[in-house]
Amino acid sequence: MEFQPLKYIYKASPEGGAYTLLLLHGTGGSETDLIPLAQNLGGKYNLLSVRGNVTENGMPRFFKRLGMGIFDEDDLRFRTDELAGFVKELASVEGFDAAKIIALGFSNGANIAGAALVQHPGLFAGAILYRPMQPYKLMNFGINARHIPVFFSSGKMDPTVSTADTENYLATLERLGFKVAFHNFNTGHNLVQDDVELAAQWLQENFN
């Protein structure tokens, strides 16, 4: 397979030298989904929202899966490389700083963001992972994440991922050197206001 460009929306910040929020939707979403949420995180960020190149029963995704919670890891690896290459090239086209990108992913989007954190160390200055699952069964990546900050939020009643799997993923990220801020809310897979408010606070603390 060859890499393909991704459909995207880019909104530049009025502030020079701004960080760029890379918005990565969940299954069935599009490049418009997370823009309203991101606009509630403060107006000083560039927004780059992309649509996944894979479809499942007509629903856009960022990579294939073999079943619920079972990822096609070969496709995930390819699509992560595709996303990383696209974002790096787009930085010169749109004029944002490739060293100041913060991923913001929900569900499927959080999973490919998590894959990129370990597969392309240094691509992201930080990441917001809403309702993520560990992208690879074996996270044998020899990296030192240099305390890159990661916001990680789960739902206590989320049927898509077990508490044990979430705890294992958290431990793995910390072992790899990430500085993880974890929140576990009284909700399911859906996002709640706390997801937005605490992520905004986290951004202010880490990327002011």
C-alpha positions in Angstrom: 0.0 0.0 0.0 1.0 3.6 -0.5 0.4 6.5 1.8 -2.6 8.7 1.0 -3.3 12.2 2.1 -6.0 12.7 4.7 -8.9 15.1 4.5 -8.4 17.9 6.9 -9.5 21.3 8.3 -6.9 23.8 9.5 -7.7 26.8 11.5 -4.7 29.1 12.4 -4.4 30.8 15.7 -4.1 34.6 15.7 -1.1 34.2 18.0 2.3 33.6 16.4 4.2 30.5 17.4 1.2 28.8 18.7 0.9 25.1 19.5 -1.2 23.0 17.2 -3.9 20.7 18.4 -4.1 17.7 16.1 -7.8 16.5 16.4 -8.4 12.8 15.8 -12.1 11.7 15.8 -13.6 8.4 17.0 -15.2 5.7 14.9 -17.9 7.1 12.6 -16.7 10.7 13.1 -15.2 13.2 10.7 -12.8 16.1 10.6 -15.5 18.4 11.9 -16.3 16.5 15.1 -13.8 17.7 17.6 -13.5 21.3 16.5 -16.2 22.6 18.9 -14.6 20.8 21.8 -11.2 22.1 20.9 -12.5 25.7 20.7 -13.4 25.3 24.4 -9.8 24.6 25.4 -8.7 28.2 24.7 -8.5 30.2 21.6 -4.7 30.4 21.4 -4.1 27.0 19.5 -3.9 26.2 15.9 -6.5 23.5 15.1 -5.7 20.7 12.6 -8.5 18.2 12.4 -8.1 15.1 10.1 -10.3 12.3 8.9 -9.2 8.7 9.0 -8.5 7.0 5.7 -10.2 3.7 6.7 -13.9 2.9 6.6 -15.8 0.2 8.5 -19.4 -0.3 7.3 -19.2 3.2 5.9 -17.9 4.7 9.1 -14.5 6.5 9.0 -11.7 5.2 11.2 -8.0 5.7 11.5 -7.1 2.0 11.2 -8.7 -1.4 10.8 -9.8 -3.7 13.5 -10.5 -7.5 13.5 -13.3 -7.2 16.0 -14.5 -5.2 19.0 -11.3 -4.3 20.9 -9.1 -6.4 18.6 -6.9 -4.2 16.4 -5.3 -5.0 13.1 -1.8 -4.2 14.3 -0.2 -4.3 10.9 -2.7 -1.8 9.5 -2.3 0.3 12.7 1.4 0.4 12.2 1.0 1.5 8.5 -1.7 4.1 9.3 0.4 5.6 12.1 3.3 6.0 9.7 0.9 7.5 7.2 -0.5 10.0 9.7 2.9 11.0 11.0 4.2 11.6 7.5 1.2 13.6 6.5 1.3 15.9 9.6 5.0 16.6 9.1 4.5 17.5 5.4 1.5 19.7 6.3 3.5 21.7 8.8 5.4 23.3 6.0 2.3 23.7 3.8 0.2 25.4 6.5 3.0 27.1 8.3 2.7 25.6 11.8 5.6 24.5 14.0 6.1 20.7 13.6 7.8 20.6 17.0 4.8 22.1 18.8 2.0 19.5 18.0 -0.4 18.2 20.7 -2.5 15.3 19.8 -6.1 15.3 20.9 -7.9 12.0 20.2 -11.2 10.4 21.2 -11.6 6.6 21.2 -10.2 5.3 17.8 -8.4 8.7 17.5 -6.9 8.3 20.9 -5.7 4.9 20.0 -3.8 6.0 16.9 -2.4 9.0 18.9 -1.2 6.5 21.5 0.5 4.4 18.7 2.2 7.5 17.4 3.5 8.4 20.8 5.6 5.3 20.8 6.1 4.6 17.1 7.2 8.2 16.3 8.9 9.5 19.5 9.1 13.3 19.4 6.3 13.8 16.9 4.0 15.1 19.7 4.9 17.6 22.4 2.0 16.1 24.4 -1.3 14.2 24.0 -4.8 14.3 25.2 -6.2 10.7 25.1 -10.0 10.5 25.7 -11.2 6.9 26.3 -8.1 5.2 24.9 -7.1 1.5 24.7 -3.6 0.3 24.5 -2.8 0.3 20.8 -0.4 -2.7 20.7 -0.7 -5.8 22.8 3.1 -5.7 23.2 4.5 -2.3 23.8 8.1 -3.2 23.4 9.3 0.1 22.2 12.8 1.1 23.4 12.1 4.8 23.9 12.6 7.4 26.7 9.7 9.7 26.4 11.5 12.5 28.4 8.4 13.1 30.6 6.2 14.2 27.6 2.9 15.1 29.2 -0.2 12.9 28.5 -3.7 13.6 29.6 -5.6 10.3 29.9 -9.3 10.1 30.8 -11.5 7.0 31.2 -15.1 6.3 32.1 -15.7 4.0 35.0 -18.7 2.5 33.3 -17.1 2.3 29.8 -18.0 -1.1 28.3 -15.3 -1.0 25.7 -12.3 -1.4 27.9 -11.7 -3.1 31.3 -10.3 -1.5 34.3 -7.4 -4.0 34.3 -6.5 -3.1 30.7 -6.6 0.6 31.5 -4.3 0.1 34.5 -1.9 -1.9 32.4 -1.8 0.8 29.7 -1.2 3.5 32.3 1.7 1.5 33.8 3.1 1.0 30.3 3.1 4.7 29.5 4.8 5.6 32.7 7.4 2.9 32.2 8.2 4.4 28.8 8.8 7.8 30.5 5.6 9.7 29.9 4.2 12.1 32.5 0.6 10.9 32.7 -2.3 12.8 34.3 -5.0 10.2 34.7 -8.7 10.9 35.4 -11.5 8.3 35.8 -15.0 9.7 35.5 -18.4 8.4 36.5 -19.5 7.9 33.0 -19.3 5.5 30.1 -17.6 5.9 26.7 -19.1 9.4 26.2 -17.3 12.5 27.1 -18.4 14.8 29.9 -17.8 18.4 30.9 -15.0 17.4 33.2 -13.1 16.0 30.2 -13.1 19.4 28.7 -12.4 21.5 31.8 -9.6 19.4 33.1 -8.0 19.1 29.7 -8.1 22.9 29.4 -6.4 23.2 32.8 -3.8 20.6 31.9 -3.0 22.5 28.7 -2.6 25.7 30.6 -0.3 24.0 33.1 1.9 22.3 30.5 1.9 24.5 27.4 1.4 28.0 28.6 
